[in-house]
Amino acid sequence: MINSYQDLEVWKKAMELVMDIYKITQTFPKEELYGLTNQLRRASVSVPANIAEGWGRGITKNH
């Protein structure tokens, strides 16, 4: 049963993506810290955040 956005497979996969991106970007050159590294990290974090936000909007509309 799905009681929360955290129960959604897509959210779980998105969190795996975040972890993978953080691991990969740790190997990037330090001069990329505020460029590509930061952009990739922010983009990956936005995926599960948007899923959670959408879940909250769906719950609010149904009640």
Backbone as CSV, one residue per row, in Angstrom:
resi,resn,N_x,N_y,N_z,CA_x,CA_y,CA_z,C_x,C_y,C_z
1,MET,0.843,-1.184,0.000,0.000,0.000,0.000,0.890,1.249,0.000
2,ILE,0.453,2.231,-0.714,1.216,3.480,-0.811,0.592,4.505,0.140
3,ASN,1.350,4.838,1.179,0.879,5.806,2.162,1.605,7.135,2.071
4,SER,2.711,7.140,1.353,3.553,8.325,1.281,4.301,8.322,-0.044
5,TYR,4.798,9.482,-0.443,5.617,9.554,-1.649,6.857,8.674,-1.507
6,GLN,7.290,8.430,-0.281,8.470,7.597,-0.039,8.216,6.121,-0.378
7,ASP,6.975,5.754,-0.528,6.618,4.389,-0.921,6.631,4.209,-2.446
8,LEU,6.696,5.287,-3.187,6.674,5.228,-4.644,8.017,4.751,-5.187
9,GLU,7.965,3.804,-6.115,9.196,3.293,-6.731,9.964,4.405,-7.435
10,VAL,9.237,5.306,-8.079,9.898,6.386,-8.812,10.676,7.297,-7.862
11,TRP,10.145,7.535,-6.661,10.857,8.362,-5.675,12.108,7.630,-5.197
12,LYS,11.991,6.330,-4.960,13.150,5.538,-4.519,14.249,5.558,-5.576
13,LYS,13.865,5.409,-6.845,14.843,5.452,-7.940,15.475,6.836,-8.049
14,ALA,14.672,7.861,-7.846,15.195,9.227,-7.894,16.224,9.462,-6.781
15,MET,15.978,8.884,-5.609,16.939,9.013,-4.517,18.231,8.259,-4.828
16,GLU,18.111,7.127,-5.506,19.310,6.396,-5.948,20.106,7.246,-6.935
17,LEU,19.397,7.938,-7.813,20.048,8.832,-8.764,20.832,9.922,-8.034
18,VAL,20.226,10.507,-7.022,20.905,11.549,-6.236,22.199,11.003,-5.646
19,MET,22.119,9.844,-5.034,23.314,9.243,-4.427,24.384,8.964,-5.478
20,ASP,23.969,8.449,-6.631,24.918,8.167,-7.711,25.583,9.450,-8.217
21,ILE,24.785,10.489,-8.394,25.329,11.762,-8.878,26.339,12.325,-7.875
22,TYR,26.022,12.267,-6.596,26.964,12.769,-5.588,28.266,11.972,-5.602
23,LYS,28.174,10.654,-5.744,29.381,9.820,-5.802,30.214,10.148,-7.034
24,ILE,29.552,10.271,-8.169,30.255,10.549,-9.421,30.907,11.934,-9.389
25,THR,30.168,12.929,-8.909,30.704,14.292,-8.933,31.824,14.502,-7.915
26,GLN,31.963,13.608,-6.954,33.095,13.707,-6.027,34.412,13.491,-6.753
27,THR,34.352,12.823,-7.892,35.572,12.555,-8.658,35.899,13.675,-9.642
28,PHE,35.007,14.654,-9.773,35.237,15.754,-10.703,36.348,16.659,-10.183
29,PRO,37.007,17.368,-11.076,38.047,18.311,-10.639,37.462,19.403,-9.738
30,LYS,38.264,19.875,-8.804,37.792,20.895,-7.846,37.348,22.176,-8.548
31,GLU,37.950,22.491,-9.684,37.554,23.731,-10.383,36.138,23.638,-10.947
32,GLU,35.563,22.440,-10.972,34.182,22.269,-11.428,33.168,22.324,-10.282
33,LEU,33.636,22.520,-9.064,32.752,22.480,-7.897,31.563,23.430,-8.030
34,TYR,31.802,24.646,-8.508,30.716,25.624,-8.613,30.130,25.696,-10.010
35,GLY,30.566,24.824,-10.886,30.042,24.778,-12.244,29.208,23.539,-12.454
36,LEU,29.767,22.604,-13.178,29.053,21.396,-13.551,28.640,20.549,-12.346
37,THR,29.521,20.427,-11.365,29.215,19.625,-10.166,27.958,20.141,-9.481
38,ASN,27.937,21.433,-9.215,26.796,22.039,-8.527,25.515,21.900,-9.343
39,GLN,25.617,22.110,-10.638,24.442,22.019,-11.499,23.874,20.596,-11.515
40,LEU,24.732,19.600,-11.639,24.273,18.210,-11.640,23.634,17.827,-10.311
41,ARG,24.242,18.242,-9.226,23.695,17.916,-7.908,22.340,18.557,-7.688
42,ARG,22.220,19.828,-8.026,20.931,20.518,-7.845,19.847,19.900,-8.719
43,ALA,20.192,19.559,-9.942,19.213,18.949,-10.854,18.746,17.597,-10.335
44,SER,19.686,16.797,-9.827,19.298,15.470,-9.338,18.427,15.567,-8.088
45,VAL,18.729,16.487,-7.204,17.938,16.662,-5.979,16.528,17.154,-6.301
46,SER,16.388,17.909,-7.378,15.071,18.445,-7.718,14.086,17.347,-8.142
47,VAL,14.584,16.225,-8.637,13.682,15.152,-9.102,12.862,14.581,-7.938
48,PRO,13.496,14.046,-6.867,12.671,13.527,-5.768,11.905,14.644,-5.037
49,ALA,12.464,15.843,-5.021,11.755,16.958,-4.381,10.462,17.276,-5.121
50,ASN,10.511,17.252,-6.443,9.302,17.516,-7.231,8.277,16.403,-7.088
51,ILE,8.737,15.178,-6.970,7.815,14.056,-6.745,7.100,14.236,-5.407
52,ALA,7.845,14.580,-4.367,7.249,14.799,-3.042,6.267,15.965,-3.075
53,GLU,6.633,17.020,-3.772,5.747,18.187,-3.864,4.458,17.818,-4.596
54,GLY,4.589,17.072,-5.682,3.406,16.641,-6.425,2.519,15.735,-5.604
55,TRP,3.115,14.865,-4.820,2.354,13.981,-3.936,1.547,14.816,-2.943
56,GLY,2.192,15.818,-2.365,1.505,16.679,-1.399,0.348,17.423,-2.015
57,ARG,0.498,17.871,-3.224,-0.595,18.567,-3.911,-1.750,17.626,-4.202
58,GLY,-1.437,16.391,-4.543,-2.489,15.399,-4.813,-3.282,15.067,-3.571
59,ILE,-2.615,14.965,-2.435,-3.275,14.661,-1.168,-4.190,15.812,-0.774
60,THR,-3.708,17.035,-0.939,-4.477,18.216,-0.552,-5.754,18.326,-1.379
61,LYS,-5.668,18.048,-2.664,-6.836,18.161,-3.544,-7.896,17.110,-3.257
62,ASN,-7.469,15.958,-2.759,-8.408,14.862,-2.501,-9.118,14.985,-1.159
63,HIS,-8.662,15.888,-0.315,-9.279,15.994,1.023,-9.816,17.355,1.292
